[in-house]
Amino acid sequence: MMKKLAVFAAAAAVSAAAIADEALDAAIEKGVKYLLSVQAEDGHWSDPQMPALTALPVWALSGWKSAPDAAVEKGVRFVLGTQREDGGFYVPKPGRGGSGLGNYNTSVCLSSLFTSGKAPVEAMLKAREYIASSQLTGDDTMAGGFGYDKASRRRYADLSNTSYALDAMRRTESLEESRPGGRRVDVDWAKAIAFVDGLMKKDGPDAGGAAYNDRTPQGGTETNKTGKVALRAYGSRTYAAVLSMCHAKLDKADPRVRQSLEYCEKYWSLDGNPGMGSQGLYYYSDILARALSAARVEEVGGHAWKKELAAKLVSLQKPDGSWANDNNRFWEGDPVLCTSFAVLCLEICR
């Protein structure tokens, strides 16, 4: 029996390696062609009210050798056209408090525009100002974090928006060399990490894992031995914590990073978002790839994650080159969103 298991494991390893060589490039090519086929004439993808849904394909296409410059440039022009006077990239929605998910959109757009190499520095510097000014101050549990909207009717922050904001700010920090007058704009990294640390489980079966925030039961709740109800940790949020800590220049030797990576080993899965099942599966793949790359981790509990993730995503690709989640929570029924996430992941795995 053990001999059969060893043979199966060896065959799986060979299959994963083959994915990384030939099928991987073919899958990216198919995904790129799908994205190109559904770009609107004005350059946007999916929903024009959500600039991030155009920025994600631009980001994915910018990382691939055969993607035509014309398509990327059209997408960049559309995103730039959504920038507001305050520097944010969003479409105002008064019914949502005025900002139309301004923090989320701006963070994704800034990372995308920077990666494309086709956006004016001035526009990106304004976006950095918007993001930095969106960080919550104060001394409560939300301090240091970022929410969906800068102009919000409630005081709110979560680990998803925080990780996108910190990723964008660290990714684009070199732009500050071009800011006139010697002034520098940045976030308060110490406060940001304090926010992240406050969402991490310190003991118990989920030690090292992270929750969405301390108020929204996105991953559900749990009751400890004393009867206290707490929000549960889950997979994608834990990888968001790892990414945030790495951007704050904590390395694998830091006990918080090490404990989170131990959680990732314990709950390793590519069949679902640990603790959330099929919800947010493609976002989970994307944040996993970005976090482990930032942490310079090649294996998770003996798993060569790049090969395994590539093989998993290739197996899920649809005949038209797209990816989509049957579970539409977090907008993952949208093939543009999922295909962008998948292509970005495969480019990292490659």
Backbone hydrogen bonds, N-H to C=O, Kabsch-Sander energy under -0.5 kcal/mol:
donor,donor_aa,acceptor,acceptor_aa,energy
5,L,1,M,-2.1
6,A,2,M,-2.1
7,V,3,K,-2.2
8,F,4,K,-2.4
9,A,5,L,-2.5
10,A,6,A,-2.3
11,A,7,V,-2.3
12,A,8,F,-2.3
13,A,9,A,-2.1
14,V,10,A,-2.1
15,S,11,A,-2.4
16,A,12,A,-2.4
17,A,13,A,-2.1
18,A,14,V,-2.3
19,I,15,S,-2.0
20,A,16,A,-1.7
21,D,17,A,-1.0
21,D,18,A,-0.6
22,E,18,A,-2.2
23,A,18,A,-0.8
24,L,19,I,-2.3
26,A,22,E,-1.8
27,A,23,A,-2.5
28,I,24,L,-2.2
29,E,25,D,-2.5
30,K,26,A,-2.3
31,G,27,A,-2.4
32,V,28,I,-2.9
33,K,29,E,-2.5
34,Y,30,K,-2.1
35,L,31,G,-2.3
36,L,32,V,-2.5
37,S,33,K,-1.8
38,V,34,Y,-0.9
38,V,35,L,-0.8
39,Q,36,L,-0.9
40,A,44,H,-2.9
43,G,40,A,-1.9
47,D,45,W,-0.5
50,M,47,D,-2.0
53,L,50,M,-1.9
54,T,51,P,-1.5
55,A,51,P,-2.6
56,L,52,A,-2.4
58,V,54,T,-1.9
59,W,55,A,-2.7
60,A,56,L,-2.4
61,L,57,P,-3.1
62,S,58,V,-2.3
63,G,59,W,-0.7
63,G,60,A,-0.8
64,W,61,L,-1.8
67,A,64,W,-1.1
71,A,68,P,-0.5
72,V,68,P,-1.5
73,E,69,D,-3.1
74,K,70,A,-2.1
75,G,71,A,-2.1
76,V,72,V,-2.7
77,R,73,E,-2.5
78,F,74,K,-2.0
79,V,75,G,-2.4
80,L,76,V,-2.8
81,G,77,R,-1.6
82,T,79,V,-1.9
83,Q,80,L,-1.4
84,R,88,G,-3.2
87,G,84,R,-1.9
90,Y,82,T,-1.6
90,Y,88,G,-0.7
91,V,49,Q,-0.5
96,R,93,K,-2.4
97,G,94,P,-1.6
98,G,93,K,-2.0
103,N,148,Y,-2.3
104,Y,148,Y,-1.0
105,N,101,L,-2.6
106,T,102,G,-2.5
107,S,103,N,-2.4
108,V,104,Y,-2.1
109,C,105,N,-2.7
110,L,106,T,-2.7
111,S,107,S,-1.9
112,S,108,V,-2.2
113,L,109,C,-3.1
114,F,110,L,-2.4
115,T,111,S,-2.0
116,S,112,S,-2.2
117,G,113,L,-1.2
118,K,113,L,-0.7
124,M,120,P,-1.5
125,L,121,V,-2.6
126,K,122,E,-1.9
127,A,123,A,-1.7
128,R,124,M,-2.0
129,E,125,L,-1.8
130,Y,126,K,-2.0
131,I,127,A,-2.4
132,A,128,R,-2.6
133,S,129,E,-2.2
134,S,130,Y,-0.6
134,S,131,I,-1.4
135,Q,131,I,-0.5
135,Q,132,A,-1.0
136,L,145,G,-2.6
143,A,140,D,-1.1
144,G,136,L,-3.0
145,G,142,M,-2.0
146,F,158,D,-0.6
152,S,150,K,-0.9
156,Y,154,R,-0.7
158,D,146,F,-2.4
159,L,212,Y,-2.6
162,T,158,D,-1.8
163,S,159,L,-2.1
164,Y,160,S,-1.9
165,A,161,N,-2.4
166,L,162,T,-2.7
167,D,163,S,-2.2
168,A,164,Y,-2.4
169,M,165,A,-2.4
170,R,166,L,-2.4
171,R,167,D,-2.5
172,T,168,A,-1.7
173,E,170,R,-1.1
175,L,172,T,-2.0
176,E,173,E,-1.6
177,E,174,S,-1.5
178,S,175,L,-2.3
179,R,176,E,-1.2
182,G,179,R,-1.0
183,R,180,P,-0.8
189,W,187,V,-1.1
192,A,188,D,-2.2
193,I,189,W,-2.4
194,A,190,A,-1.9
195,F,191,K,-2.0
196,V,192,A,-2.2
197,D,193,I,-3.1
198,G,194,A,-1.7
199,L,195,F,-0.5
199,L,196,V,-1.7
200,M,197,D,-1.3
201,K,209,G,-3.0
207,A,204,G,-1.7
208,G,201,K,-3.1
209,G,206,D,-2.5
210,A,234,Y,-0.5
211,A,199,L,-2.1
218,Q,216,T,-2.3
220,G,217,P,-0.9
222,E,230,A,-2.6
224,N,228,K,-2.3
227,G,224,N,-2.0
230,A,222,E,-3.0
232,R,220,G,-2.5
234,Y,210,A,-1.8
235,G,274,P,-3.2
238,T,234,Y,-1.7
239,Y,235,G,-2.1
240,A,236,S,-1.9
241,A,237,R,-1.9
242,V,238,T,-2.2
243,L,239,Y,-2.7
244,S,240,A,-2.3
245,M,241,A,-2.6
246,C,242,V,-2.4
247,H,243,L,-2.3
248,A,244,S,-1.4
249,K,246,C,-1.8
250,L,245,M,-2.4
254,D,251,D,-1.9
258,R,254,D,-2.8
259,Q,255,P,-2.3
260,S,256,R,-1.9
261,L,257,V,-2.4
262,E,258,R,-1.8
263,Y,259,Q,-1.9
264,C,260,S,-2.1
265,E,261,L,-2.0
266,K,262,E,-2.5
267,Y,263,Y,-2.3
268,W,265,E,-1.3
273,N,277,G,-3.5
276,M,273,N,-3.5
277,G,273,N,-1.2
279,Q,276,M,-1.8
280,G,329,R,-0.6
281,L,278,S,-1.3
284,Y,280,G,-2.5
285,S,281,L,-1.9
286,D,282,Y,-2.1
287,I,283,Y,-2.9
288,L,284,Y,-2.3
289,A,285,S,-2.1
290,R,286,D,-2.4
291,A,287,I,-2.4
292,L,288,L,-2.6
293,S,289,A,-1.8
294,A,290,R,-2.1
295,A,291,A,-2.2
296,R,293,S,-1.0
297,V,292,L,-2.6
298,E,296,R,-0.5
300,V,303,H,-2.1
301,G,299,E,-0.5
303,H,300,V,-1.5
304,A,302,G,-0.6
305,W,298,E,-0.6
305,W,303,H,-1.7
308,E,304,A,-2.3
309,L,305,W,-2.9
310,A,306,K,-2.2
311,A,307,K,-2.3
312,K,308,E,-2.3
313,L,309,L,-2.6
314,V,310,A,-2.5
315,S,311,A,-1.7
316,L,312,K,-0.9
316,L,313,L,-0.8
317,Q,313,L,-0.7
317,Q,314,V,-0.8
318,K,322,S,-3.1
321,G,318,K,-2.5
323,W,335,P,-0.5
325,N,332,E,-2.8
328,N,326,D,-0.8
331,W,328,N,-1.4
332,E,329,R,-1.0
334,D,331,W,-1.9
338,C,334,D,-2.1
339,T,323,W,-0.5
339,T,335,P,-2.6
340,S,336,V,-2.1
341,F,337,L,-2.2
342,A,338,C,-2.7
343,V,339,T,-2.7
344,L,340,S,-2.4
345,C,341,F,-2.3
346,L,342,A,-2.6
347,E,343,V,-2.3
348,I,344,L,-1.6
349,C,345,C,-2.7
350,R,346,L,-2.1
